[in-house]
Every structure is written in structure tokens, then in C-alpha cells.
Amino acid sequence: MTQAITRKSLNASLYETDFLLWTEETVAKLRARDFDHVDLENLIEEIESLGRSEKKEVRNRLKTLLEHLIKRIYVDMPQEFNAWECIIREQRADLELALIDSPSLKTIWN
């Protein structure tokens, strides 16, 4: 039990002090199927964070897209139309790619 606690505190310490090294060691342990030595708590936290990050990116792109669509339709500033339309095309393309990579992100606007 003491060995498990020491290993856990070393993993947590590495996670907090050198994130890149922690990720590299975690990947190496997973590839080696050394599951007993993987820092599961922080790994779970990081995977959850990835999902939240993907959702946040789609929300931000949707927000930007809607803002620029509204500007394009309702704001009478012809000198800005080209820039807004460029941003609209960019956001649409990036949203499409994000949804191709992760179709479950479509539920964000349901």
C-alpha cells in the first residue's frame, strides 16, 4: 500500500511539475500496457478536458459565425462586407471539419 501511495504522489508531482514529461511517460506506459503504473486520476481528468475543449471550440465558432451573419445582414457598412463574408466562410468550413471529425458535436446546438 505504501508503494502505491508513493507511486501516486510521484505521478501527481510529475503531472504538476512537468506536464509534457507526464504525457510522454503516460503514453509509454499505455503502449507497454503497464496499466498498473498509469496515473489514472489525471489521465481521466485530461480526457474529460479534451471533450470540454472540443465543445467549447464549436460553441465559439458558432458564436462567431452568428455574430458575423447578423452583422452582414443588418449592419450597413459595405466596406466591412468582404471581411465579414471571409470570416463566415472560414467559420463554416472549420465547423464542418470539426463535425466530420466528431459527429457527436452536432448535439451542441440541439
N, C-alpha and C positions, 0 to 999 in steps of 0.2 A: 504494500500500500504506500509506503514512504517513497518507493521508487516511482510509482505512478504520479504522486503529488509533485515530486521533484521534476519529472519529465513535463508535467502540465505547466508548472511555473516557468521552466526553461522555454517551452513553446510560446507561452504568453509573453514572456520577456522579449523573445526574438520578434514576435509579431508587433510588439510595441516599439522596439528599438530599430529594427531593420526589416521593413515590410517586404522589400524586394527579395532579400535572402530568405525570409519566411516563405514567400510564394515559391521560390525555386526549390527549397527543401520539401515543401508540401507536395509539389508536383513530382519530385523524385521519389518520395515515399509512396505516393499513389501509384506511380508507374511500376514500382517494385512490389506493389501490393502489400506494403508494410503498414497495414491499416491500424495496427495496434499503437503505432507511434505518430499517427496523424493528429494534428491539433484540430479536432472536430468542432469544438465550440466556435473558434474563429473562422474556420472554413465555412461552416453553416452561415455565420454572420455575413461573410463576404459574398456567398452565393445569393443570399437574400438581397444584399445591397445591389448586386448586378441587376436583379429583376426590377428593383425600385428605380434604378438608374435608367433602364430601358423605358419604363413607363413615363418617367419624368421627361426624357428626351422627346417622346412622341407628344406629350402634352404641350411642351414648349414649342414644338414645330407647329402643332395645330393652332396654338395661340397666335404665333407669328403669322401663319397663313391667314387666319381670320382677320387679324388686325389689318393686314395689307389688302385683303379683299375689300374690307369695309372702306379703307382709305381710297382705294381705286374707284369704288362705286360712288362714294359720297363727298369726297374732298375735291374741290375744284382747284387743283394745282397741276395743270398739264405738264409742267416742267419736271414733275416727280413721277409721272405715269410709267415711264420706262424702267426706272429703278424699282418701283413697286411691283411691276409685272415680272421683272427678273427675280425678285425675292419670292413672289408667288410660285413661279415655275420651279425654283430651287427647293422650296419647302415641299411642294407636291412630289417632286422626284425623290427627295430624301425620305418622305413619309412612305412612298411606295416601296422603296428599298427596305425600310425598316419593317414594313408589314410582310414583305416577301420573306425576310429572314426570320421573323417571329409573328406568324399569323394570329396568335392569341392576343397580340396587342390591339387588335381591332375592337376588343371589348372595352377599351378605354372610353370610347365615345358612345357607348350604348347606354 
